[in-house]
Amino acid sequence: MTDLAPPHPYKQAGIVGTGAMGRGIAQLLAQSGVTVRLFDSNPEAVAAAIAQIGDTFARLAEKGRMDPAAAKAASARLQPAASPQALAGCDLVVEAIVERLEAKRALFAELEGIVDAGCVLASNTSSLSVTAIAAGCARPQRVVGWHFFNPVPLMKVVEVVNGARTERGIVDDMVALSRATGHLPVVAQDTPGFIVNHAGRAYGTESLKALSEGVADIPTIDRILREQVGFDGSGFRLGPFELMDLTGLDVSHPVMESIYRQFYDEARFRPSVITAQRVAAGLLGRKTGEGFYRYADGKQESPAEPPVPSVPVLPPVWVAPGPRQALVAETAAGLGATIETGEEPSAAALVLVAPLGLDATAAAGGLPAERVVAIDTLFPIATGACQRRVLMTTPATRPEWRDAAQALFAADGARVSVLRDSPGFIAQRVVAMIVSVATEIAQQRIASPADIDTAVRIGLGYPRGPLTMGDMIGASAILEILANMHRLTGDPRYRPGAWLRRRAQLGLSLLQDD
């Protein structure tokens, strides 16, 4: 237990369910000075869990990451429980059983007949309502959510979930216990997905939406989100389809559907028929050897990118007026293009536009669409400042002009992706939706802005928290992307919320609470 950790009342805890999550929670508690009794419907699983956690402590001691005496003491705090009755006398019981509401309700109802009135019942549920679980209890005020992420010892954030009838003092005690384990607690109100699984909807679902529109193929979308997006040099470690393959669609698709339905079909969380079909086909990802990608000996098979077109002579370039005109012109000139400066493009010019939230067709209004190519400028495009640039054509853009634009923007060795026409390219629409969902979580007071940012950054491994992402890009730019997408598509998933609109209008940080 850390010396600076605030005191908590828990001396003896019970763990029900000794799978990966139950074992991880037991390890944290034992390591923090709490005696832990482990129960599982399979007695052999309890013995295996105690042995495995003990081995973990021994390895930590061998590597110098844990004092040998402390490791021995922590192992001694792990005790088997032959039945639920053996959990009598616990101050806290944590369930980490199957993710089914009735199973959790039945367990807590049984435990209420065993433990003292003051014993806290905590659920590690990731997607079920803590309030609904507690509704089956005689004393729902003692039920709290305590949601860890896998692997528990390494994922240093935990959501303390306040059910509708949870006593505030219990939330405070669980926050203190979380800190004593070395984890960072974030407090969430009981809403579908809490903070992390709620905020995580945008990355996958918006990428699926772009895929369903035929904007680009799976590898291209993954490459863009890995290589184009960057916040002070940090980006997404995995593309959305790589991530879904790693998680498994049998896990991620039901969560998409569950959160969508629990929010009464909120358009921002609308799932995709693409994942439903792949689940039905058994294409679940790495675990089945095929998902969005094929896997041979555990290694992802991904097609090579097509070569950059060969263009003997680059045409002159004319850049449409707008706030990003100078940036695009300067970049194109640095790559060897001759820049036209007239009020209109000549008949020989490649026409470049740089929209936010618009498609290339809308941005090309009044311009020769057959020569128009759009470039995404939300993230750096200058020479030496980017790994990948992203272009987009109108349905009328002729191949020779598309090829000329691709050859130009690949001249310094940067990779270039070319999309079919889409409001918001790929990076704009995905990042804007990540920010949008987070601002709605803040607006609904599900958690504080700071906790939202912390939970999502650590829990999902994002390069920055979503509200910080919005601040780094600019709230007004995010608002413009969403407003333009909403206007063009009519889809309510893109409607900007009040939290975003007010802070953009007032020039405030998206982390500014009120």
Buried (B, 14 or more C-beta within 10 A) or exposed (E): BEEEBEEBEBEBBBBBBBBEBBBBBBBBBBBBBBBBBBBBEEBEBBBBBBEEBBEBBBEBBEEEEBEEEBBBBBBEBBBBBEEBEBBBEBBBBBBBBEBEBEBBBEBBEBBBEBBEEEBBBBBBBBBBBBBBBBBBBEBBBBBBBBBBBEEBBEBBBBBBBBBBBBBEEBBBBBBBBBBBBBBBBBBBBBBBBBBBBBBBBBBBBBBBBBBEEEBBEBBBBBBBBBBBBBBEEEBBEBBBBBBBBBBBBBBBBBBBBBBBEBBEEBEBBBBBEBBBEBBEEEBBBBBBBBBBBEBEEEEBEBEEEEEBBEBEEBBBBBBBEBEBBEBBBBBBEEBEBEBBEEEEBEEEBBBBBBBBBBBBBBBBEEBBBBBBBBBBBBBBBBBEEBBBBBBBBBEBBBEBBBBBBBBBBBBBEBBBBBBBBBBBBBBBBBBBBBBBBBBBBBBEEBBBBBBBBBBBBBBBEBBBBBBBBBBEBBBBBBBBBBBBBBBBBEBEBBBBBEBBBBBBEEEEBBBBEE
